[in-house]
Amino acid sequence: MDNVIVIGAGPGGNNAALHLARNGCDVTVIDRKNQIGDKLCTGIVGAECLERFPAHKSLIIREAKSAKFISPAGIEVDLSKDSVQAYVLDRVSYIASFAEKAKEAGAVYLKGSVSSVKVQPSWVEIEVEDSQGTRTLKAEAVIISGGFGSKFTRQLGMGCVNDFATEAQAEVVAPDLEQVHIYLGHHIAPNFFAWLVPTSPNRALVGLLARRNAGAYLKTFISKLQADNKISKVTKEATHWGVPLQPLTRTYGDRALVVGDAAGQVKPTTGGGIYYALMAGQLASETLQQAFSVGDLSRSQLSLYEKGWKRLMLRDIEVGRGSRQLFEALKDRQIDSLMKTIATNGIRSDILNSKEFSFDWHGGTITRALGHPLLSGALRIVSPLATRMAARIVTN
């Protein structure tokens, strides 16, 4: 019987397995994919993320110092700094690198499909179908890291995330693209945004978030970019994925923890979750090691995990979710007006040069921007409702 079985070889699951194995635990990781780390994602992480969880230089595709935001009417706002703010990674290889380190530390990886998780008084039973057929594995504890919409959180009485979006993304040829482009507008991505992210020379990722019909919106957006000569052709057709926009109500139970997208540990502003998941995986590992040391894997003992990750990232998630709801309340003409304000009177430099500005932590940047007297004044003019929502975000 293993000490821990991890379901899902995403960033959180792999990092948890790595830290557990390095500390002498018997760990098995189960994932159904042929290629570890293969998931829809732009692969953008901030500088702080790579400082804490380094990537080999061969996995860094591009450095990003700036991004261009384009309003529904075409108003452009450039946000740029002298120093590198983010990195575009080979996402698959980066996540797989944690699995390779975990294997070197002694973790075992199985390709298989898990059908059920049952918590017993003294162990957890995992029913898995793999190359050996259908069988039941046992462990003292389980970490669920299988991505958004995992059925196992429901099986274990932790519920599910009901607020979510769909992400669609394709790979394209984009000659001479040097900067990340963010496109706003209900005709492009209703209530969300679209992106064009340069990767290797003349190649880019194009994608968007939407509540529904993300694939159809992406098809239309790609056609627009082609008509504008921003891109030439699609080299890899679009794939789709669900993105949680709020955390799971409870991320722990008797002998069980949930990390990453399965736990809803995602930035509601962008849908990014690599950094959150890596931190959560490390916290899950530390919580289980402490539980093993005192011989207590009860729900009460494992609740320390949720207290830890909430102390670290919940405020940022809540601010991001509030700003997401504020953005959804704005019409295109109101977005245009706010973008014009940002573009013309120095707000950009005030935000970029503030100590709160961070790619990894959006909460401080958002509250700084919404509390800026010029932007808050413009917001009062375009939308009293959004003004009240902004006030709640800044003061809470």
Secondary structure, DSSP 8 states (H G I E B T S, - for coil): -EEEEEE--SHHHHHHHHHHHHTT--EEEEE--SSTT--S---EEEHHHHHHS---GGGEEEEESEEEEE-TT--EEEEE-SS--EEEE-HHHHHHHHHHHHHHTT-EEEEEEEEEEEE-SS-EEEEEEETTEEEEEEEEEEEE---TT-HHHHHTT------EEEEEEEEEE-TT--SEEEEE-TTTSTTSEEEEEE-STTEEEEEEEESS-HHHHHHHHHHHHHHTTS---EEEEEEEEEEESS--S--EETTEEE-GGGGT-S-TTT---HHHHHHHHHHHHHHHHHHHHHT--SHHHHHHHHHHHHHHHHHHHHHHHHHHHHHHT--HHHHHHHHHHHHHSSHHHHHHTSTT--SS-HHHHHHHHHT-HHHHHHHHHH-HHHHHHHHHHHH-
